Amino acid sequence: MYKYWFALITIFSTLLAYEGTVFWDQNGNGQKDPMEQYAQNIRLSNGLAVTQTNANGAFSLPNTANARFITLYLPANGQCEQWYQPIENKKRTYDFALTPTVQ
Protein backbone atom coordinates (compact mmCIF):
# COMPACT_ATOMS: atom_id res chain seq x y z
CA MET A 1 0.00 0.00 0.00
CA TYR A 2 2.81 2.43 0.88
CA LYS A 3 4.58 1.74 -2.42
CA TYR A 4 1.39 2.67 -4.27
CA TRP A 5 1.09 6.01 -2.45
CA PHE A 6 4.79 6.76 -2.91
CA ALA A 7 4.51 6.13 -6.67
CA LEU A 8 1.39 8.27 -6.90
CA ILE A 9 3.01 11.15 -4.99
CA THR A 10 6.14 10.91 -7.16
CA ILE A 11 4.10 11.09 -10.37
CA PHE A 12 1.96 13.96 -9.05
CA SER A 13 5.04 15.92 -7.92
CA THR A 14 6.62 15.50 -11.35
CA LEU A 15 3.51 16.84 -13.04
CA LEU A 16 3.64 19.94 -10.84
CA ALA A 17 7.37 20.55 -11.13
CA TYR A 18 8.85 23.79 -12.39
CA GLU A 19 10.83 23.06 -15.54
CA GLY A 20 12.79 24.96 -18.11
CA THR A 21 16.03 25.35 -20.02
CA VAL A 22 19.14 27.49 -19.92
CA PHE A 23 20.84 28.37 -23.20
CA TRP A 24 23.65 30.52 -24.56
CA ASP A 25 22.01 33.49 -26.24
CA GLN A 26 24.73 34.42 -28.72
CA ASN A 27 22.76 37.20 -30.45
CA GLY A 28 21.16 38.64 -27.31
CA ASN A 29 17.55 38.40 -28.50
CA GLY A 30 16.39 36.46 -25.42
CA GLN A 31 15.11 33.53 -27.49
CA LYS A 32 16.65 30.13 -28.22
CA ASP A 33 17.67 30.14 -31.87
CA PRO A 34 18.58 26.95 -33.79
CA MET A 35 22.36 27.51 -33.73
CA GLU A 36 22.55 28.42 -30.04
CA GLN A 37 23.76 25.81 -27.56
CA TYR A 38 22.11 24.72 -24.33
CA ALA A 39 24.08 25.41 -21.14
CA GLN A 40 24.85 22.39 -18.99
CA ASN A 41 25.76 22.15 -15.29
CA ILE A 42 24.18 25.52 -14.47
CA ARG A 43 22.69 25.66 -10.96
CA LEU A 44 19.18 26.91 -10.25
CA SER A 45 17.06 27.10 -7.13
CA ASN A 46 13.48 27.73 -6.03
CA GLY A 47 14.73 28.91 -2.63
CA LEU A 48 14.24 25.50 -1.05
CA ALA A 49 15.81 23.07 -3.50
CA VAL A 50 18.85 23.35 -5.79
CA THR A 51 19.36 21.56 -9.10
CA GLN A 52 21.52 21.89 -12.18
CA THR A 53 20.91 21.66 -15.89
CA ASN A 54 21.59 18.44 -17.77
CA ALA A 55 23.45 18.07 -21.08
CA ASN A 56 20.37 19.44 -22.89
CA GLY A 57 20.20 22.55 -20.69
CA ALA A 58 17.02 21.26 -19.02
CA PHE A 59 16.19 21.49 -15.33
CA SER A 60 13.37 20.54 -13.00
CA LEU A 61 12.60 21.85 -9.51
CA PRO A 62 9.87 20.66 -7.16
CA ASN A 63 6.72 22.72 -6.81
CA THR A 64 6.73 23.81 -3.17
CA ALA A 65 4.22 26.07 -1.44
CA ASN A 66 6.86 28.47 -0.09
CA ALA A 67 8.78 28.95 -3.34
CA ARG A 68 8.55 32.48 -4.77
CA PHE A 69 11.32 32.67 -7.40
CA ILE A 70 13.35 30.50 -9.75
CA THR A 71 16.91 31.78 -9.43
CA LEU A 72 19.82 31.09 -11.77
CA TYR A 73 23.34 31.00 -10.28
CA LEU A 74 25.48 32.81 -12.82
CA PRO A 75 28.53 30.97 -14.18
CA ALA A 76 31.87 32.80 -14.28
CA ASN A 77 31.75 32.98 -18.08
CA GLY A 78 28.19 34.24 -18.45
CA GLN A 79 25.67 36.85 -17.50
CA CYS A 80 21.89 36.92 -17.54
CA GLU A 81 19.67 39.98 -17.77
CA GLN A 82 16.87 38.16 -15.95
CA TRP A 83 18.71 35.89 -13.49
CA TYR A 84 15.59 35.26 -11.41
CA GLN A 85 11.95 34.89 -12.35
CA PRO A 86 8.96 35.16 -10.02
CA ILE A 87 6.88 32.02 -9.81
CA GLU A 88 3.49 32.74 -11.32
CA ASN A 89 0.24 30.92 -10.70
CA LYS A 90 -0.23 28.04 -13.18
CA LYS A 91 3.08 28.75 -14.94
CA ARG A 92 5.39 25.71 -15.01
CA THR A 93 8.07 26.63 -17.59
CA TYR A 94 10.91 29.06 -16.90
CA ASP A 95 13.69 29.57 -19.47
CA PHE A 96 16.90 31.55 -18.98
CA ALA A 97 19.10 33.15 -21.64
CA LEU A 98 22.81 33.42 -20.80
CA THR A 99 25.09 35.73 -22.72
CA PRO A 100 28.85 35.11 -22.73
CA THR A 101 30.96 37.43 -20.60
CA VAL A 102 33.52 39.37 -22.63
CA GLN A 103 36.96 38.86 -21.10
N, C-alpha and C positions, 0 to 999 in steps of 0.2 A: 504494500500500500504506500509506504514512504517513497519507494522508487518512482511510483506513478506520479505522486505530487511533485517530487523533485524534477522529473522530466517536464511536467506541465509548467512549473515555475520557470525553468530554464528556457523553454520555448517562448513563453509569454514575455520574459525579460528581453529576449533577443528581438522580438517584434517591436518592443518599445524603446530599443536602444537608440542613442544618438549616433549617427554615422556620417561619414563624409570622406573627402580626399584633400590631400595637400599636393600642390604641384608647383613647378618652377615656371613662373610667368615671365618668359623672356621678353615679351613686347610690352608688358605693363598694362594690358587692357583688362585685367581682372578676371579673364575667362580662360578656361583650358582649351588651347588650340591644338590641332592634331600633332604638330611637331614638338610640342612642349612635353617635358618629362615629368613623371610623378616623383615626389620627394619621399624617400624611405627613411625610416628610423627617426622621424620627427616626433617629439613628445607633445601630447595634448592632455588636458585635464578638464573635468567638469567641476573642480573644486573639492571633490571627494575621492575620485579615482583618477589614476594616471595611466595612459596607454601610449603606444607609439605606432606610427604608420608602418604598414607592411611594404613589400617590394613594389606593390601597385599603388602606393600612396594612400591606401585606404585605412581608416580607423573606425573603431566602434567604442563607445563609452556607455555605461549603464544609465538608464533613465532613473534618476533619484529625485525624490521630492524636494530636497534642499538645494539642488543644483540651480545656479542662476546664469552661468556663463560657460561657454566652451572656450578654453584658452590655449593658444599655441605657444610653445616654448621656442623662441627664435634660435635657429642654429647660428654658429659663428659666421658662416658664409652667406647669410640671407637676412632679408628684412621683410616685414609684412605690414602693409598699411592698416589692415584690420586684423590685429593679432588676437583679438577676442571677439566673440559674438554672443549677444544675449540669447538665452534660450527662450524661444517663443512657443506659445501654446500651439500644439498640434504640428509643429515643425520638427522634423526628424533628421534632416540633412543639412550639414554645415561644411562648406568647402572653404579652403584657405589658399590664397595665391602668394607664393614667396617670390621675391625678386632678388637676384644675386647682389651681394654687397660688392661694390667696386673697391678694390684694394690697390 
